[in-house]
Amino acid sequence: MRRAVRPKRREHIIPRMLLANFTDSKGVLQVYEKNKPVRGSIPENECRERDFYEYELDGRKTNNKFENWLEGVETEAGKILPSVANRQVLIGQDCVNWATFIASLFYRTRKVRKQISDAMILRFKEQVRDPDFIRNMQCELLKQGELRYFDDLRKEANELLTQMEKSPSFYHVSAMPRQTAWIAQILLRRRWDTVDAPPEKQFLLSDCPVMPVELTGHQGLPGAGFGGENTAVLVPITRQKLFVASPHGCIWQTEAEPRAIDMVNLLVVQFGHRNVYASNASKDIQVLVDREINRVEFGKTAFVPKAKS
């Protein structure tokens, strides 16, 4: 008789393999939080939460379905990361696997769940109250050959909204594969580069490590949508390496100037939600975290829907 597989309960929000790339030579990771002393830790103990990707709906449990999917994405990315760091050209399925990993790094975070998913639930609540929303849904189904009564559709929409409000993780987790695939497709149409930090500098990492920015002149302004014409996506992948997916006309230096590293690290902190990670304890980093962390707020200062004209 096979022994039952025990479910994973402590689920990492940022993969350990990525956190490990920001430790010192002894494997120690310095963790920064606003208005708190920097503390030493290890990747195993950081950015994890019990049952973060689990939910129960109508008596059915996810049973690590999404955690196992993410683990597979990480495994494939781990094989590819050295090639990306060394600027080797990826082809075929390796491109898809890497794009999927980067996309999942964005969507799987606490920050996206808290700031984007909550806003989407609120928006859906407003839509359900609008009779035109249900009528439009009814019309679209009719075009597909399915006749549904208005009251039935409204009841189903309200039931879904109730489930979403009862289980805040439902919307975020259930949409993760679909949203990840959408972002990955955008990344696959971009130019990919790897930028080095000079020896005296290093990149920081945050608990929201994927940073879409709008390129304007020599600046990257946070808050651009992934599909924007001038959007570049920045992701620190080691202390010395930054992955960039950008419009094809952009040319990136192999080794960035020290000032450019400072600009990227400012973005890292601004995109961070709770924590920033580095290999060293630094008063300058702590001051930066205290002043700038979570300045980029999805739905407020970033990814703000455009007003209807």
C-alpha positions in Angstrom: 0.0 0.0 0.0 1.3 3.4 -0.9 1.8 5.9 1.8 -0.2 9.1 1.5 1.9 12.1 0.4 1.8 14.8 3.0 0.8 18.2 1.6 3.3 21.0 1.7 2.2 23.6 4.1 5.0 26.2 4.2 5.0 27.6 0.7 7.7 30.0 -0.5 6.4 33.2 -2.2 9.8 34.0 -3.6 11.7 30.9 -4.6 14.6 29.8 -2.4 16.8 29.4 -5.4 16.4 33.2 -6.2 16.9 34.3 -2.6 20.1 32.2 -2.4 21.6 34.3 -5.2 21.6 37.3 -2.8 23.3 35.7 0.2 26.9 36.2 1.3 29.7 33.6 1.0 28.4 31.9 4.1 24.8 31.6 2.8 23.5 34.4 5.0 20.8 36.7 3.7 20.3 40.2 5.2 16.6 41.1 5.5 15.4 44.7 5.6 12.0 45.9 6.8 10.8 49.4 7.3 11.7 50.9 10.6 13.2 47.6 11.9 16.9 46.6 12.4 18.4 44.6 9.6 18.6 40.9 10.5 20.5 37.9 9.2 18.6 34.9 7.9 18.7 32.0 5.4 16.6 31.6 2.2 14.7 28.6 3.7 13.2 30.9 6.4 12.2 33.9 4.3 9.2 35.0 2.2 7.1 32.0 2.9 3.6 31.6 4.3 1.5 28.6 5.4 -0.9 27.5 2.7 -0.4 30.6 0.6 -1.5 29.0 -2.6 -4.3 26.8 -1.1 -8.0 27.4 -0.9 -11.2 25.4 -0.4 -14.2 25.9 -2.6 -17.5 24.0 -2.4 -15.7 21.4 -0.2 -12.9 20.8 -2.7 -9.3 21.6 -1.8 -6.5 22.6 -4.0 -4.2 20.0 -2.4 -0.9 21.7 -3.5 -2.1 21.9 -7.2 -0.7 25.4 -7.7 2.3 24.9 -5.4 3.3 21.8 -7.4 2.8 23.8 -10.6 5.0 26.6 -9.3 7.6 24.1 -8.2 7.8 22.7 -11.7 8.2 26.2 -13.2 11.0 26.9 -10.7 12.8 23.6 -11.5 12.9 24.4 -15.3 14.0 27.9 -14.6 16.8 26.7 -12.4 18.3 24.8 -15.3 18.1 27.9 -17.5 19.2 30.6 -15.0 23.0 30.1 -15.5 22.6 30.5 -19.3 20.6 33.7 -18.8 23.3 35.0 -16.4 26.0 34.2 -18.9 24.1 35.8 -21.8 23.6 32.6 -23.8 20.8 32.8 -26.3 17.8 30.7 -25.4 15.8 28.9 -28.0 12.5 26.9 -28.1 11.0 25.6 -24.9 13.8 27.2 -22.8 12.4 30.6 -23.9 8.9 29.7 -22.9 10.1 28.2 -19.5 12.1 31.3 -18.7 9.3 33.7 -19.6 6.8 31.7 -17.6 9.2 31.8 -14.6 9.6 35.6 -14.8 5.8 36.1 -15.2 5.0 33.8 -12.3 7.5 35.7 -10.1 5.3 38.8 -10.5 1.9 37.2 -10.1 2.6 34.9 -7.2 3.5 37.6 -4.7 1.7 38.9 -1.6 1.7 42.4 -3.1 -0.2 41.4 -6.2 -2.7 39.5 -4.2 -3.2 42.4 -1.8 -3.2 45.3 -4.1 -4.3 44.0 -7.5 -6.6 41.1 -6.7 -8.4 43.1 -4.0 -9.0 45.9 -6.5 -10.3 43.4 -9.1 -12.7 41.9 -6.6 -14.0 45.4 -5.8 -14.4 46.0 -9.5 -16.3 42.8 -10.1 -18.6 43.7 -7.2 -19.5 46.9 -9.0 -20.0 45.1 -12.3 -22.3 42.5 -10.7 -24.6 45.4 -9.5 -24.8 46.8 -13.1 -27.7 45.2 -15.1 -25.8 46.0 -18.3 -22.9 43.8 -17.3 -25.2 40.8 -16.9 -27.0 41.6 -20.2 -23.7 41.9 -22.0 -22.7 38.5 -20.6 -26.0 37.1 -21.7 -25.5 38.5 -25.2 -22.0 37.1 -25.5 -23.2 33.6 -24.5 -26.0 33.8 -27.0 -23.5 34.6 -29.8 -21.9 31.3 -28.8 -25.2 29.5 -29.1 -26.0 29.3 -25.4 -29.2 30.7 -24.1 -29.1 31.7 -20.4 -31.7 33.5 -18.4 -30.8 36.9 -16.9 -31.7 36.0 -13.4 -29.7 32.7 -13.5 -26.6 34.6 -14.7 -27.0 37.3 -12.0 -27.4 34.5 -9.4 -24.2 32.8 -10.6 -22.3 36.0 -10.6 -23.4 36.8 -7.1 -22.5 33.3 -5.9 -19.0 33.7 -7.5 -18.6 37.1 -5.8 -19.6 35.6 -2.4 -16.9 32.9 -2.8 -14.3 35.5 -3.8 -15.1 37.6 -0.7 -15.2 34.6 1.6 -11.8 33.3 0.2 -9.6 36.2 -0.7 -7.0 33.8 -2.1 -9.5 32.3 -4.5 -9.3 34.9 -7.2 -5.5 35.3 -6.9 -4.6 31.6 -7.0 -7.2 30.4 -9.4 -6.2 33.0 -12.0 -2.4 32.5 -11.6 -1.8 30.1 -14.5 -3.9 32.2 -16.9 -2.3 35.5 -15.8 1.1 34.0 -15.9 0.7 32.8 -19.4 -0.6 36.2 -20.5 2.5 38.0 -19.1 4.8 35.3 -20.5 3.5 35.9 -24.0 4.3 39.6 -23.7 7.8 38.8 -22.5 8.4 36.4 -25.4 7.9 39.3 -27.8 10.6 41.4 -26.1 14.4 41.7 -26.5 16.2 39.9 -23.6 19.4 41.2 -22.1 21.5 40.6 -19.0 23.2 43.6 -17.4 26.2 43.2 -14.9 26.8 45.4 -11.9 30.4 46.7 -11.6 32.5 44.9 -9.0 32.0 47.6 -6.3 28.2 47.5 -6.6 25.4 44.9 -6.2 21.7 44.6 -7.0 19.2 44.3 -4.3 16.1 42.0 -4.3 12.6 42.6 -2.9 9.6 40.4 -2.2 8.0 41.9 -5.4 11.0 41.4 -7.7 9.5 41.9 -11.2 9.5 45.6 -12.1 7.7 46.8 -15.2 8.9 50.4 -16.0 8.2 52.9 -18.8 11.4 53.9 -20.5 11.5 57.7 -21.0 14.9 59.1 -22.0 17.5 57.7 -19.5 14.9 56.9 -16.8 12.5 54.1 -16.0 9.3 55.3 -14.5 7.5 52.7 -12.4 3.8 51.9 -13.0 3.7 50.9 -16.7 1.6 48.1 -17.9 3.4 45.0 -19.2 2.0 45.5 -22.7 3.0 49.1 -23.0 5.0 50.1 -26.1 7.9 51.5 -24.1 7.7 49.1 -21.1 10.8 47.2 -20.0 10.7 44.5 -17.3 13.6 44.4 -14.9 14.4 41.5 -12.6 17.5 41.1 -10.4 18.5 37.4 -10.7 21.8 37.5 -8.7 23.7 40.1 -6.7 25.6 41.0 -9.9 23.1 40.3 -12.7 19.9 42.0 -13.9 17.6 40.4 -16.4 15.9 42.9 -18.7 13.0 42.3 -21.2 12.6 45.5 -23.3 11.4 46.8 -26.6 13.7 45.6 -29.5 15.1 49.1 -30.2 16.7 49.3 -26.7 20.4 48.7 -26.3 21.7 47.9 -22.9 25.4 48.1 -21.7 27.0 44.9 -20.7 28.1 46.5 -17.5 26.0 49.3 -16.0 27.4 52.5 -14.6 27.3 52.7 -10.8 24.7 55.4 -11.0 22.4 53.1 -13.0 22.7 50.4 -10.3 21.6 53.0 -7.7 18.6 53.8 -9.9 17.6 50.1 -10.3 18.0 49.5 -6.5 15.7 52.5 -5.9 13.1 50.8 -8.0 13.7 47.5 -6.2 12.9 49.1 -2.9 9.9 51.1 -4.3 8.4 47.9 -5.7 9.1 46.0 -2.5 6.1 45.2 -0.3 7.5 44.2 3.1 11.1 43.1 2.6 14.3 43.9 0.7 17.2 41.4 0.6 20.9 41.8 0.2 24.1 40.0 1.0 25.4 42.8 3.3 24.1 44.8 6.3 24.2 48.5 5.3 22.9 51.6 7.0 22.4 53.2 3.5 20.2 50.3 2.4 18.2 50.6 5.7 17.7 54.4 5.2 16.5 53.7 1.6 14.1 51.0 2.7 12.7 53.2 5.5 12.1 56.0 3.1 11.0 54.3 -0.2 9.6 50.8 0.3 6.2 50.1 -1.2 6.1 53.6 -2.8 4.8 51.8 -5.9 1.3 50.8 -5.0 -0.7 48.9 -7.6 -4.0 50.5 -8.3 -2.8 53.8 -6.8 0.5 54.9 -8.2 1.0 52.0 -10.7 -1.4 50.1 -13.0 -4.0 52.8 -12.5 -6.9 52.4 -14.9 -7.2 55.2 -17.4 -10.3 57.4 -16.9 -12.9 57.1 -19.5 -13.1 60.1 -21.8 
